[in-house]
């Protein structure tokens, strides 16, 4: 797993708060998030809409936080439907605020997935990454 003693786990209180914000944003788009694997498709739809707004405004203000809120939701879906992992703020190679999630002997970066989807568009589809890196792992286990 991770040998970096300077990293700290994301506290449950913060996770709960961020999950609440993700649900509020989803409600604003009239989308229900139900913690199923397939709900990540709904997250993809929300992030696609946020990307459209970003394309118009070219403002990155608040997007790091929105990406973190949906990363929290992705981590929660993984943990509710399979094994618990360890979610930390920092990664020894990718730095502070990279939010690595250590799960089943691998490291994934759902925050980067969400932020790249918002900033870069459909080529960074979070549902595609989730299917490849999470569902495939569950199927192969």
The first five atom37 places (N, CA, C, CB, O) and aatype in JSON, in Angstrom:
{
  "aatype": [20, 20, 20, 20, 20, 20, 20, 20, 20, 20, 20, 20, 20, 20, 20, 20, 20, 20, 20, 20, 20, 20, 20, 20, 20, 20, 20, 20, 20, 20, 20, 20, 20, 20, 20, 20, 20, 20, 20, 20, 20, 20, 20, 20, 20, 20, 20, 20, 20, 20, 20, 20, 20, 20, 20, 20, 20, 20, 20, 20, 20, 20, 20, 20, 20, 20, 20, 20, 20, 20, 20, 20, 20, 20, 20, 20, 20, 20, 20, 20, 20, 20, 20, 20, 20, 20, 20, 20, 20, 20, 20, 20, 20, 20, 20, 20, 20, 20, 20, 20, 20, 20, 20, 20, 20, 20, 20, 20, 20, 20, 20, 20, 20, 20, 20, 20, 20, 20, 20, 20, 20, 20, 20, 20, 20, 20, 20, 20, 20, 20, 20, 20, 20, 20, 20, 20, 20, 20, 20, 20, 20],
  "atom_mask": [
    [1, 1, 1, 1, 1],
    [1, 1, 1, 1, 1],
    [1, 1, 1, 1, 1],
    [1, 1, 1, 1, 1],
    [1, 1, 1, 1, 1],
    [1, 1, 1, 1, 1],
    [1, 1, 1, 1, 1],
    [1, 1, 1, 1, 1],
    [1, 1, 1, 1, 1],
    [1, 1, 1, 1, 1],
    [1, 1, 1, 1, 1],
    [1, 1, 1, 1, 1],
    [1, 1, 1, 1, 1],
    [1, 1, 1, 1, 1],
    [1, 1, 1, 1, 1],
    [1, 1, 1, 1, 1],
    [1, 1, 1, 1, 1],
    [1, 1, 1, 1, 1],
    [1, 1, 1, 1, 1],
    [1, 1, 1, 1, 1],
    [1, 1, 1, 1, 1],
    [1, 1, 1, 1, 1],
    [1, 1, 1, 1, 1],
    [1, 1, 1, 1, 1],
    [1, 1, 1, 1, 1],
    [1, 1, 1, 1, 1],
    [1, 1, 1, 1, 1],
    [1, 1, 1, 1, 1],
    [1, 1, 1, 1, 1],
    [1, 1, 1, 1, 1],
    [1, 1, 1, 1, 1],
    [1, 1, 1, 1, 1],
    [1, 1, 1, 1, 1],
    [1, 1, 1, 1, 1],
    [1, 1, 1, 1, 1],
    [1, 1, 1, 1, 1],
    [1, 1, 1, 1, 1],
    [1, 1, 1, 1, 1],
    [1, 1, 1, 1, 1],
    [1, 1, 1, 1, 1],
    [1, 1, 1, 1, 1],
    [1, 1, 1, 1, 1],
    [1, 1, 1, 1, 1],
    [1, 1, 1, 1, 1],
    [1, 1, 1, 1, 1],
    [1, 1, 1, 1, 1],
    [1, 1, 1, 1, 1],
    [1, 1, 1, 1, 1],
    [1, 1, 1, 1, 1],
    [1, 1, 1, 1, 1],
    [1, 1, 1, 1, 1],
    [1, 1, 1, 1, 1],
    [1, 1, 1, 1, 1],
    [1, 1, 1, 1, 1],
    [1, 1, 1, 1, 1],
    [1, 1, 1, 1, 1],
    [1, 1, 1, 1, 1],
    [1, 1, 1, 1, 1],
    [1, 1, 1, 1, 1],
    [1, 1, 1, 1, 1],
    [1, 1, 1, 1, 1],
    [1, 1, 1, 1, 1],
    [1, 1, 1, 1, 1],
    [1, 1, 1, 1, 1],
    [1, 1, 1, 1, 1],
    [1, 1, 1, 1, 1],
    [1, 1, 1, 1, 1],
    [1, 1, 1, 1, 1],
    [1, 1, 1, 1, 1],
    [1, 1, 1, 1, 1],
    [1, 1, 1, 1, 1],
    [1, 1, 1, 1, 1],
    [1, 1, 1, 1, 1],
    [1, 1, 1, 1, 1],
    [1, 1, 1, 1, 1],
    [1, 1, 1, 1, 1],
    [1, 1, 1, 1, 1],
    [1, 1, 1, 1, 1],
    [1, 1, 1, 1, 1],
    [1, 1, 1, 1, 1],
    [1, 1, 1, 1, 1],
    [1, 1, 1, 1, 1],
    [1, 1, 1, 1, 1],
    [1, 1, 1, 1, 1],
    [1, 1, 1, 1, 1],
    [1, 1, 1, 1, 1],
    [1, 1, 1, 1, 1],
    [1, 1, 1, 1, 1],
    [1, 1, 1, 1, 1],
    [1, 1, 1, 1, 1],
    [1, 1, 1, 1, 1],
    [1, 1, 1, 1, 1],
    [1, 1, 1, 1, 1],
    [1, 1, 1, 1, 1],
    [1, 1, 1, 1, 1],
    [1, 1, 1, 1, 1],
    [1, 1, 1, 1, 1],
    [1, 1, 1, 1, 1],
    [1, 1, 1, 1, 1],
    [1, 1, 1, 1, 1],
    [1, 1, 1, 1, 1],
    [1, 1, 1, 1, 1],
    [1, 1, 1, 1, 1],
    [1, 1, 1, 1, 1],
    [1, 1, 1, 1, 1],
    [1, 1, 1, 1, 1],
    [1, 1, 1, 1, 1],
    [1, 1, 1, 1, 1],
    [1, 1, 1, 1, 1],
    [1, 1, 1, 1, 1],
    [1, 1, 1, 1, 1],
    [1, 1, 1, 1, 1],
    [1, 1, 1, 1, 1],
    [1, 1, 1, 1, 1],
    [1, 1, 1, 1, 1],
    [1, 1, 1, 1, 1],
    [1, 1, 1, 1, 1],
    [1, 1, 1, 1, 1],
    [1, 1, 1, 1, 1],
    [1, 1, 1, 1, 1],
    [1, 1, 1, 1, 1],
    [1, 1, 1, 1, 1],
    [1, 1, 1, 1, 1],
    [1, 1, 1, 1, 1],
    [1, 1, 1, 1, 1],
    [1, 1, 1, 1, 1],
    [1, 1, 1, 1, 1],
    [1, 1, 1, 1, 1],
    [1, 1, 1, 1, 1],
    [1, 1, 1, 1, 1],
    [1, 1, 1, 1, 1],
    [1, 1, 1, 1, 1],
    [1, 1, 1, 1, 1],
    [1, 1, 1, 1, 1],
    [1, 1, 1, 1, 1],
    [1, 1, 1, 1, 1],
    [1, 1, 1, 1, 1],
    [1, 1, 1, 1, 1],
    [1, 1, 1, 1, 1],
    [1, 1, 1, 1, 1],
    [1, 1, 1, 1, 1]
  ],
  "atom_positions": [
    [[0.83, -1.19, 0.0], [0.0, 0.0, 0.0], [0.88, 1.25, 0.0], [-0.95, 0.0, 1.21], [1.85, 1.32, -0.75]],
    [[0.55, 2.23, 0.83], [1.25, 3.5, 0.8], [2.2, 3.62, 1.97], [0.27, 4.65, 0.79], [1.8, 3.39, 3.12]],
    [[3.45, 3.97, 1.71], [4.43, 4.15, 2.76], [4.56, 5.61, 3.19], [5.77, 3.63, 2.3], [5.35, 5.9, 4.09]],
    [[3.84, 6.5, 2.58], [3.97, 7.92, 2.86], [3.3, 8.27, 4.18], [3.38, 8.75, 1.72], [2.07, 8.31, 4.27]],
    [[4.1, 8.52, 5.2], [3.54, 8.83, 6.51], [3.02, 10.25, 6.61], [4.58, 8.6, 7.57], [2.34, 10.58, 7.58]],
    [[3.3, 11.09, 5.64], [2.79, 12.45, 5.65], [1.37, 12.55, 5.11], [3.7, 13.34, 4.85], [0.72, 13.58, 5.27]],
    [[0.88, 11.5, 4.48], [-0.48, 11.5, 3.97], [-1.43, 11.24, 5.12], [-0.66, 10.45, 2.85], [-1.1, 10.54, 6.08]],
    [[-2.6, 11.8, 5.03], [-3.61, 11.53, 6.04], [-4.89, 11.11, 5.35], [-3.85, 12.76, 6.95], [-5.22, 11.58, 4.26]],
    [[-5.59, 10.21, 6.0], [-6.85, 9.76, 5.43], [-7.86, 10.9, 5.42], [-7.4, 8.56, 6.22], [-7.82, 11.79, 6.27]],
    [[-8.74, 10.86, 4.45], [-9.81, 11.84, 4.38], [-10.8, 11.5, 5.49], [-10.5, 11.86, 2.96], [-11.37, 10.41, 5.48]],
    [[-11.02, 12.41, 6.45], [-11.89, 12.1, 7.58], [-13.34, 11.84, 7.16], [-11.85, 13.24, 8.58], [-13.84, 12.42, 6.2]],
    [[-13.99, 10.96, 7.9], [-15.38, 10.6, 7.58], [-16.3, 11.81, 7.62], [-15.88, 9.53, 8.55], [-17.2, 11.92, 6.8]],
    [[-16.09, 12.71, 8.55], [-16.94, 13.91, 8.65], [-16.86, 14.73, 7.35], [-16.52, 14.78, 9.85], [-17.87, 15.2, 6.84]],
    [[-15.65, 14.88, 6.83], [-15.48, 15.61, 5.57], [-16.11, 14.84, 4.42], [-13.98, 15.85, 5.28], [-16.75, 15.43, 3.55]],
    [[-15.94, 13.53, 4.4], [-16.56, 12.71, 3.35], [-18.07, 12.9, 3.35], [-16.22, 11.21, 3.55], [-18.68, 13.07, 2.29]],
    [[-18.69, 12.86, 4.54], [-20.14, 13.02, 4.63], [-20.59, 14.38, 4.11], [-20.6, 12.85, 6.08], [-21.6, 14.48, 3.42]],
    [[-19.82, 15.41, 4.43], [-20.14, 16.75, 3.97], [-20.04, 16.84, 2.44], [-19.21, 17.78, 4.62], [-20.93, 17.39, 1.78]],
    [[-18.96, 16.3, 1.9], [-18.76, 16.33, 0.44], [-19.83, 15.52, -0.28], [-17.37, 15.8, 0.09], [-20.3, 15.92, -1.35]],
    [[-20.22, 14.38, 0.3], [-21.3, 13.57, -0.3], [-22.59, 14.36, -0.35], [-21.51, 12.27, 0.49], [-23.33, 14.31, -1.34]],
    [[-22.86, 15.1, 0.71], [-24.06, 15.93, 0.74], [-24.07, 16.94, -0.39], [-24.18, 16.64, 2.07], [-25.1, 17.16, -1.04]],
    [[-22.92, 17.56, -0.62], [-22.83, 18.53, -1.72], [-23.02, 17.87, -3.08], [-21.47, 19.25, -1.67], [-23.67, 18.42, -3.96]],
    [[-22.45, 16.69, -3.25], [-22.63, 15.97, -4.53], [-24.11, 15.69, -4.76], [-21.83, 14.64, -4.53], [-24.6, 15.85, -5.88]],
    [[-24.81, 15.28, -3.72], [-26.25, 15.01, -3.86], [-27.02, 16.29, -4.17], [-26.79, 14.35, -2.58], [-27.97, 16.26, -4.96]],
    [[-26.64, 17.4, -3.56], [-27.31, 18.67, -3.84], [-27.12, 19.08, -5.3], [-26.76, 19.77, -2.92], [-28.07, 19.51, -5.96]],
    [[-25.91, 18.93, -5.8], [-25.65, 19.27, -7.2], [-26.47, 18.37, -8.11], [-24.14, 19.14, -7.54], [-27.09, 18.84, -9.06]],
    [[-26.49, 17.07, -7.8], [-27.27, 16.13, -8.61], [-28.74, 16.51, -8.62], [-27.1, 14.69, -8.09], [-29.39, 16.47, -9.67]],
    [[-29.28, 16.87, -7.47], [-30.68, 17.28, -7.39], [-30.94, 18.49, -8.28], [-31.07, 17.6, -5.95], [-32.0, 18.59, -8.9]],
    [[-29.96, 19.4, -8.34], [-30.09, 20.57, -9.21], [-30.22, 20.2, -10.68], [-28.9, 21.48, -9.02], [-30.81, 20.94, -11.46]],
    [[-29.67, 19.05, -11.04], [-29.79, 18.54, -12.41], [-30.92, 17.52, -12.53], [-28.47, 17.89, -12.85], [-31.09, 16.88, -13.57]],
    [[-31.7, 17.38, -11.47], [-32.82, 16.43, -11.41], [-32.34, 14.99, -11.64], [-33.91, 16.81, -12.45], [-32.97, 14.21, -12.36]],
    [[-31.21, 14.68, -11.03], [-30.62, 13.35, -11.14], [-30.5, 12.77, -9.74], [-29.23, 13.4, -11.85], [-30.05, 13.45, -8.81]],
    [[-30.89, 11.51, -9.6], [-30.83, 10.84, -8.3], [-29.6, 9.93, -8.26], [-32.11, 10.02, -8.04], [-29.37, 9.13, -9.16]],
    [[-28.83, 10.07, -7.21], [-27.66, 9.23, -7.0], [-28.01, 8.2, -5.93], [-26.4, 10.08, -6.57], [-28.39, 8.56, -4.82]],
    [[-27.89, 6.92, -6.27], [-28.36, 5.85, -5.37], [-27.26, 4.9, -4.9], [-29.43, 5.06, -6.07], [-27.57, 3.84, -4.35]],
    [[-26.02, 5.24, -5.1], [-24.86, 4.45, -4.67], [-24.73, 3.11, -5.4], [-24.95, 4.2, -3.2], [-24.04, 2.22, -4.92]],
    [[-25.37, 2.97, -6.54], [-25.18, 1.77, -7.36], [-24.01, 2.01, -8.31], [-26.49, 1.4, -8.16], [-23.65, 3.16, -8.6]],
    [[-23.43, 0.92, -8.79], [-22.35, 1.08, -9.78], [-22.85, 1.87, -10.98], [-21.83, -0.31, -10.24], [-22.14, 2.74, -11.49]],
    [[-24.07, 1.58, -11.43], [-24.6, 2.25, -12.62], [-24.84, 3.74, -12.41], [-25.89, 1.59, -13.03], [-24.95, 4.5, -13.37]],
    [[-24.91, 4.17, -11.14], [-25.11, 5.6, -10.88], [-23.91, 6.43, -11.31], [-25.4, 5.83, -9.4], [-24.01, 7.65, -11.44]],
    [[-22.77, 5.79, -11.53], [-21.61, 6.52, -12.02], [-21.89, 7.06, -13.43], [-20.34, 5.61, -12.02], [-21.31, 8.07, -13.84]],
    [[-22.78, 6.39, -14.17], [-23.21, 6.94, -15.47], [-23.9, 8.29, -15.26], [-24.18, 5.95, -16.2], [-23.75, 9.2, -16.07]],
    [[-24.65, 8.41, -14.16], [-25.33, 9.68, -13.85], [-24.32, 10.75, -13.47], [-26.36, 9.48, -12.72], [-24.48, 11.92, -13.81]],
    [[-23.29, 10.34, -12.75], [-22.21, 11.28, -12.42], [-21.58, 11.79, -13.71], [-21.14, 10.61, -11.51], [-21.3, 12.98, -13.84]],
    [[-21.35, 10.9, -14.65], [-20.8, 11.29, -15.95], [-21.69, 12.35, -16.61], [-20.65, 10.06, -16.87], [-21.19, 13.33, -17.16]],
    [[-23.01, 12.15, -16.57], [-23.93, 13.14, -17.18], [-23.83, 14.49, -16.5], [-25.38, 12.63, -17.1], [-23.83, 15.53, -17.16]],
    [[-23.73, 14.48, -15.18], [-23.61, 15.74, -14.43], [-22.3, 16.44, -14.79], [-23.68, 15.49, -12.91], [-22.29, 17.64, -15.08]],
    [[-21.21, 15.69, -14.78], [-19.91, 16.29, -15.1], [-19.87, 16.81, -16.54], [-18.79, 15.27, -14.89], [-19.2, 17.8, -16.82]],
    [[-20.59, 16.15, -17.44], [-20.68, 16.63, -18.82], [-21.37, 18.0, -18.87], [-21.44, 15.61, -19.71], [-20.95, 18.88, -19.62]],
    [[-22.41, 18.16, -18.08], [-23.11, 19.44, -18.03], [-22.22, 20.52, -17.41], [-24.41, 19.31, -17.23], [-22.21, 21.66, -17.88]],
    [[-21.5, 20.16, -16.37], [-20.59, 21.12, -15.75], [-19.49, 21.51, -16.74], [-19.97, 20.53, -14.45], [-19.06, 22.66, -16.78]],
    [[-19.03, 20.54, -17.53], [-18.03, 20.84, -18.57], [-18.57, 21.86, -19.56], [-17.62, 19.55, -19.32], [-17.85, 22.78, -19.95]],
    [[-19.81, 21.71, -19.96], [-20.41, 22.68, -20.89], [-20.4, 24.09, -20.3], [-21.87, 22.28, -21.25], [-20.1, 25.06, -20.99]],
    [[-20.71, 24.19, -19.01], [-20.66, 25.48, -18.34], [-19.25, 26.04, -18.3], [-21.22, 25.37, -16.94], [-19.03, 27.24, -18.49]],
    [[-18.3, 25.15, -18.04], [-16.9, 25.57, -18.01], [-16.45, 26.07, -19.39], [-16.01, 24.41, -17.55], [-15.74, 27.07, -19.48]],
    [[-16.87, 25.38, -20.46], [-16.5, 25.81, -21.81], [-16.98, 27.23, -22.09], [-17.07, 24.85, -22.85], [-16.29, 28.0, -22.75]],
    [[-18.16, 27.55, -21.59], [-18.71, 28.89, -21.82], [-17.99, 29.94, -20.98], [-20.21, 28.92, -21.51], [-17.64, 31.01, -21.48]],
    [[-17.77, 29.63, -19.71], [-17.21, 30.62, -18.79], [-15.69, 30.68, -18.79], [-17.68, 30.34, -17.39], [-15.1, 31.73, -18.55]],
    [[-15.04, 29.54, -19.07], [-13.58, 29.4, -18.97], [-13.06, 29.73, -17.57], [-12.9, 30.3, -19.99], [-11.88, 30.03, -17.39]],
    [[-13.96, 29.66, -16.59], [-13.57, 29.9, -15.2], [-13.44, 28.57, -14.48], [-14.6, 30.82, -14.49], [-14.36, 27.75, -14.49]],
    [[-12.29, 28.37, -13.84], [-12.06, 27.14, -13.08], [-12.49, 27.28, -11.62], [-10.6, 26.75, -13.16], [-12.34, 26.35, -10.84]],
    [[-13.01, 28.44, -11.26], [-13.39, 28.7, -9.87], [-14.41, 27.67, -9.38], [-13.96, 30.12, -9.72], [-15.46, 27.47, -10.0]],
    [[-14.09, 27.03, -8.28], [-14.99, 26.06, -7.67], [-14.94, 24.66, -8.25], [-16.36, 26.56, -7.76], [-15.53, 23.74, -7.69]],
    [[-14.26, 24.48, -9.37], [-14.28, 23.18, -10.04], [-13.48, 22.12, -9.3], [-13.74, 23.32, -11.44], [-13.85, 20.94, -9.33]],
    [[-12.4, 22.5, -8.63], [-11.63, 21.55, -7.84], [-12.53, 20.94, -6.76], [-10.39, 22.24, -7.19], [-12.51, 19.73, -6.52]],
    [[-13.32, 21.79, -6.11], [-14.23, 21.33, -5.07], [-15.34, 20.45, -5.6], [-14.84, 22.51, -4.37], [-15.67, 19.43, -4.99]],
    [[-15.92, 20.82, -6.73], [-16.97, 20.0, -7.34], [-16.41, 18.63, -7.71], [-17.56, 20.7, -8.6], [-17.06, 17.6, -7.49]],
    [[-15.21, 18.62, -8.27], [-14.57, 17.34, -8.61], [-14.35, 16.5, -7.35], [-13.22, 17.58, -9.34], [-14.54, 15.28, -7.38]],
    [[-13.97, 17.13, -6.26], [-13.76, 16.41, -5.01], [-15.07, 15.85, -4.47], [-13.11, 17.33, -3.97], [-15.09, 14.75, -3.91]],
    [[-16.14, 16.59, -4.62], [-17.45, 16.11, -4.16], [-17.87, 14.85, -4.92], [-18.52, 17.2, -4.34], [-18.35, 13.9, -4.32]],
    [[-17.68, 14.85, -6.23], [-18.05, 13.67, -7.0], [-17.04, 12.54, -6.85], [-18.2, 14.03, -8.46], [-17.4, 11.37, -6.97]],
    [[-15.79, 12.87, -6.58], [-14.81, 11.82, -6.25], [-15.22, 11.13, -4.96], [-13.37, 12.42, -6.12], [-15.1, 9.91, -4.84]],
    [[-15.7, 11.89, -4.01], [-16.17, 11.32, -2.75], [-17.32, 10.37, -3.01], [-16.61, 12.43, -1.77], [-17.4, 9.3, -2.4]],
    [[-18.2, 10.75, -3.9], [-19.32, 9.87, -4.24], [-18.81, 8.58, -4.89], [-20.31, 10.59, -5.19], [-19.28, 7.5, -4.55]],
    [[-17.86, 8.68, -5.79], [-17.31, 7.49, -6.45], [-16.67, 6.56, -5.42], [-16.26, 7.89, -7.53], [-16.88, 5.35, -5.46]],
    [[-15.89, 7.12, -4.5], [-15.28, 6.31, -3.44], [-16.38, 5.63, -2.61], [-14.37, 7.18, -2.53], [-16.26, 4.45, -2.27]],
    [[-17.43, 6.36, -2.29], [-18.52, 5.79, -1.49], [-19.2, 4.65, -2.23], [-19.55, 6.87, -1.15], [-19.55, 3.64, -1.62]],
    [[-19.4, 4.78, -3.53], [-20.01, 3.71, -4.33], [-19.13, 2.46, -4.3], [-20.24, 4.17, -5.79], [-19.62, 1.35, -4.1]],
    [[-17.86, 2.65, -4.49], [-16.93, 1.51, -4.45], [-17.02, 0.82, -3.1], [-15.46, 1.97, -4.73], [-17.15, -0.41, -3.03]],
    [[-16.95, 1.59, -2.03], [-16.93, 0.99, -0.7], [-18.27, 0.38, -0.3], [-16.52, 2.03, 0.32], [-18.3, -0.61, 0.44]],
    [[-19.36, 0.93, -0.77], [-20.67, 0.36, -0.43], [-20.95, -0.93, -1.2], [-21.78, 1.38, -0.73], [-21.74, -1.76, -0.76]],
    [[-20.31, -1.09, -2.34], [-20.59, -2.25, -3.19], [-19.48, -3.29, -3.2], [-20.84, -1.79, -4.58], [-19.63, -4.34, -3.83]],
    [[-18.39, -3.03, -2.52], [-17.31, -4.01, -2.48], [-16.54, -3.83, -1.18], [-16.35, -3.87, -3.72], [-17.13, -3.78, -0.1]],
    [[-15.23, -3.74, -1.29], [-14.37, -3.63, -0.12], [-14.09, -2.18, 0.22], [-13.07, -4.38, -0.36], [-14.14, -1.29, -0.63]],
    [[-13.79, -1.97, 1.49], [-13.32, -0.65, 1.92], [-11.91, -0.45, 1.38], [-13.34, -0.52, 3.49], [-11.17, -1.4, 1.14]],
    [[-11.58, 0.81, 1.19], [-10.23, 1.16, 0.78], [-9.7, 2.21, 1.73], [-10.2, 1.67, -0.67], [-10.26, 2.43, 2.8]],
    [[-8.62, 2.84, 1.34], [-8.06, 3.94, 2.13], [-7.92, 5.13, 1.2], [-6.69, 3.55, 2.78], [-7.23, 5.06, 0.18]],
    [[-8.58, 6.21, 1.56], [-8.56, 7.42, 0.73], [-7.75, 8.47, 1.46], [-10.01, 7.93, 0.43], [-8.05, 8.83, 2.6]],
    [[-6.74, 8.96, 0.81], [-5.84, 9.92, 1.42], [-5.82, 11.22, 0.65], [-4.44, 9.35, 1.53], [-6.24, 11.29, -0.5]],
    [[-5.31, 12.23, 1.31], [-5.21, 13.56, 0.68], [-4.05, 13.65, -0.3], [-5.07, 14.64, 1.75], [-4.17, 14.26, -1.37]],
    [[-2.93, 13.05, 0.05], [-1.69, 13.24, -0.7], [-1.12, 11.92, -1.17], [-0.66, 13.98, 0.15], [-1.35, 10.87, -0.57]],
    [[-0.37, 11.99, -2.27], [0.31, 10.81, -2.81], [1.79, 11.15, -2.9], [-0.28, 10.4, -4.21], [2.15, 12.27, -3.27]],
    [[2.68, 10.2, -2.56], [4.11, 10.5, -2.56], [4.65, 10.94, -3.92], [4.87, 9.31, -2.09], [5.61, 11.71, -3.98]],
    [[4.07, 10.46, -5.01], [4.56, 10.83, -6.34], [3.74, 11.94, -6.99], [4.55, 9.62, -7.24], [4.29, 12.78, -7.71]],
    [[2.44, 11.95, -6.74], [1.56, 12.92, -7.41], [1.29, 14.16, -6.57], [0.26, 12.26, -7.77], [0.66, 15.1, -7.05]],
    [[1.75, 14.15, -5.33], [1.75, 15.36, -4.53], [0.53, 15.62, -3.66], [1.9, 16.48, -5.41], [-0.37, 14.79, -3.52]],
    [[0.56, 16.82, -3.09], [-0.49, 17.25, -2.19], [-1.8, 17.44, -2.95], [-0.09, 18.54, -1.47], [-1.83, 17.93, -4.08]],
    [[-2.88, 17.05, -2.3], [-4.2, 17.25, -2.88], [-4.48, 16.4, -4.09], [-4.37, 18.67, -3.24], [-5.33, 16.75, -4.91]],
    [[-3.78, 15.27, -4.24], [-4.04, 14.39, -5.39], [-5.09, 13.32, -5.06], [-2.74, 13.71, -5.84], [-5.6, 12.66, -5.96]],
    [[-5.4, 13.15, -3.8], [-6.48, 12.28, -3.32], [-6.45, 10.87, -3.91], [-7.8, 12.91, -3.63], [-7.39, 10.46, -4.59]],
    [[-5.38, 10.12, -3.64], [-5.33, 8.72, -4.1], [-6.27, 7.85, -3.27], [-3.89, 8.18, -4.02], [-6.45, 8.07, -2.07]],
    [[-6.86, 6.87, -3.92], [-7.7, 5.88, -3.23], [-7.04, 4.53, -3.41], [-9.18, 5.88, -3.79], [-6.91, 4.02, -4.52]],
    [[-6.61, 3.95, -2.29], [-5.92, 2.66, -2.28], [-6.98, 1.59, -2.06], [-4.8, 2.6, -1.18], [-7.67, 1.57, -1.03]],
    [[-7.1, 0.69, -3.03], [-8.18, -0.29, -3.0], [-7.73, -1.56, -3.73], [-9.48, 0.28, -3.64], [-7.28, -1.51, -4.87]],
    [[-7.87, -2.68, -3.05], [-7.55, -3.98, -3.64], [-6.14, -4.04, -4.25], [-8.56, -4.33, -4.69], [-5.94, -4.63, -5.31]],
    [[-5.2, -3.42, -3.58], [-3.82, -3.49, -4.04], [-3.48, -2.55, -5.18], [-3.51, -4.85, -4.45], [-2.39, -2.65, -5.74]],
    [[-4.37, -1.66, -5.52], [-4.1, -0.71, -6.59], [-4.41, 0.69, -6.1], [-4.93, -1.05, -7.87], [-5.02, 0.87, -5.04]],
    [[-4.0, 1.67, -6.85], [-4.27, 3.06, -6.51], [-5.01, 3.7, -7.68], [-2.95, 3.84, -6.19], [-4.56, 3.63, -8.82]],
    [[-6.15, 4.31, -7.36], [-6.9, 5.03, -8.39], [-7.07, 6.48, -7.91], [-8.28, 4.36, -8.67], [-6.92, 6.78, -6.73]],
    [[-7.39, 7.35, -8.85], [-7.47, 8.77, -8.56], [-8.81, 9.35, -9.04], [-6.3, 9.52, -9.24], [-8.85, 10.07, -10.04]],
    [[-9.91, 9.04, -8.34], [-11.22, 9.52, -8.78], [-11.34, 11.05, -8.82], [-12.28, 8.97, -7.88], [-12.11, 11.59, -9.61]],
    [[-10.58, 11.74, -7.97], [-10.64, 13.21, -8.03], [-10.08, 13.7, -9.36], [-9.86, 13.83, -6.85], [-10.67, 14.58, -10.0]],
    [[-8.96, 13.14, -9.78], [-8.38, 13.52, -11.07], [-9.33, 13.16, -12.21], [-7.0, 12.84, -11.28], [-9.46, 13.91, -13.18]],
    [[-10.0, 11.99, -12.1], [-10.96, 11.6, -13.13], [-12.01, 12.7, -13.31], [-11.64, 10.26, -12.78], [-12.29, 13.14, -14.42]],
    [[-12.58, 13.12, -12.18], [-13.68, 14.1, -12.22], [-13.19, 15.46, -12.71], [-14.33, 14.24, -10.84], [-13.84, 16.1, -13.53]],
    [[-12.05, 15.89, -12.21], [-11.54, 17.2, -12.61], [-11.18, 17.21, -14.1], [-10.31, 17.57, -11.78], [-11.49, 18.18, -14.8]],
    [[-10.54, 16.15, -14.58], [-10.2, 16.08, -16.01], [-11.47, 16.03, -16.86], [-9.33, 14.84, -16.29], [-11.5, 16.61, -17.95]],
    [[-12.5, 15.35, -16.38], [-13.76, 15.29, -17.15], [-14.36, 16.67, -17.29], [-14.77, 14.35, -16.46], [-14.82, 17.05, -18.37]],
    [[-14.34, 17.43, -16.19], [-14.9, 18.78, -16.23], [-14.08, 19.68, -17.15], [-14.95, 19.37, -14.81], [-14.65, 20.41, -17.96]],
    [[-12.78, 19.62, -17.04], [-11.92, 20.54, -17.79], [-11.7, 20.11, -19.23], [-10.59, 20.67, -17.1], [-11.68, 20.96, -20.13]],
    [[-11.54, 18.81, -19.47], [-11.11, 18.33, -20.79], [-12.23, 17.76, -21.66], [-10.06, 17.31, -20.62], [-12.06, 17.64, -22.87]],
    [[-13.35, 17.4, -21.07], [-14.46, 16.93, -21.88], [-14.62, 15.43, -21.95], [-14.32, 17.45, -23.22], [-14.06, 14.69, -21.15]],
    [[-15.39, 15.0, -22.94], [-15.86, 13.61, -23.01], [-14.76, 12.57, -23.19], [-16.82, 13.48, -24.12], [-14.99, 11.39, -22.93]],
    [[-13.59, 12.97, -23.63], [-12.48, 12.03, -23.75], [-12.03, 11.49, -22.39], [-11.31, 12.7, -24.44], [-11.32, 10.48, -22.32]],
    [[-12.44, 12.16, -21.32], [-12.12, 11.73, -19.97], [-13.37, 11.27, -19.23], [-11.43, 12.87, -19.19], [-13.64, 11.69, -18.11]],
    [[-14.12, 10.42, -19.87], [-15.38, 9.89, -19.36], [-15.17, 9.08, -18.08], [-16.06, 9.02, -20.43], [-14.45, 8.08, -18.09]],
    [[-15.81, 9.51, -16.98], [-15.61, 8.81, -15.7], [-16.27, 7.44, -15.68], [-16.15, 9.65, -14.56], [-15.78, 6.54, -15.0]],
    [[-17.35, 7.25, -16.4], [-17.99, 5.94, -16.47], [-17.05, 4.93, -17.13], [-19.34, 6.02, -17.24], [-16.94, 3.79, -16.67]],
    [[-16.38, 5.34, -18.2], [-15.44, 4.46, -18.89], [-14.29, 4.07, -17.95], [-14.88, 5.14, -20.18], [-13.89, 2.91, -17.9]],
    [[-13.77, 5.03, -17.2], [-12.69, 4.73, -16.26], [-13.18, 3.82, -15.15], [-12.12, 6.04, -15.67], [-12.47, 2.89, -14.75]],
    [[-14.37, 4.07, -14.66], [-14.94, 3.25, -13.58], [-15.12, 1.81, -14.05], [-16.29, 3.84, -13.11], [-14.77, 0.87, -13.34]],
    [[-15.67, 1.64, -15.25], [-15.85, 0.28, -15.79], [-14.51, -0.43, -15.91], [-16.55, 0.32, -17.16], [-14.39, -1.6, -15.54]],
    [[-13.51, 0.27, -16.41], [-12.2, -0.34, -16.65], [-11.43, -0.62, -15.36], [-11.37, 0.56, -17.54], [-10.84, -1.69, -15.21]],
    [[-11.44, 0.33, -14.44], [-10.58, 0.22, -13.26], [-11.26, -0.34, -12.02], [-10.02, 1.55, -12.94], [-10.59, -0.84, -11.12]],
    [[-12.59, -0.27, -11.97], [-13.3, -0.77, -10.78], [-14.12, -2.02, -11.12], [-14.22, 0.32, -10.21], [-13.92, -3.07, -10.52]],
    [[-15.03, -1.9, -12.06], [-15.89, -3.05, -12.36], [-15.1, -4.23, -12.91], [-16.98, -2.66, -13.35], [-15.41, -5.38, -12.59]],
    [[-14.1, -3.97, -13.73], [-13.29, -5.06, -14.25], [-12.55, -5.77, -13.1], [-12.27, -4.54, -15.3], [-12.45, -6.99, -13.09]],
    [[-12.05, -5.0, -12.16], [-11.37, -5.57, -10.99], [-12.32, -6.45, -10.19], [-10.79, -4.45, -10.1], [-11.95, -7.53, -9.73]],
    [[-13.55, -5.98, -10.02], [-14.53, -6.77, -9.27], [-14.9, -8.05, -10.01], [-15.79, -5.93, -9.01], [-15.08, -9.11, -9.4]],
    [[-15.01, -7.95, -11.32], [-15.36, -9.12, -12.14], [-14.22, -10.15, -12.13], [-15.67, -8.69, -13.59], [-14.47, -11.35, -12.06]],
    [[-12.99, -9.65, -12.19], [-11.83, -10.54, -12.26], [-11.46, -11.14, -10.91], [-10.65, -9.79, -12.82], [-10.69, -12.1, -10.84]],
    [[-12.0, -10.59, -9.84], [-11.62, -11.06, -8.49], [-12.18, -12.45, -8.19], [-12.11, -10.07, -7.41], [-11.96, -12.99, -7.11]]
  ]
}
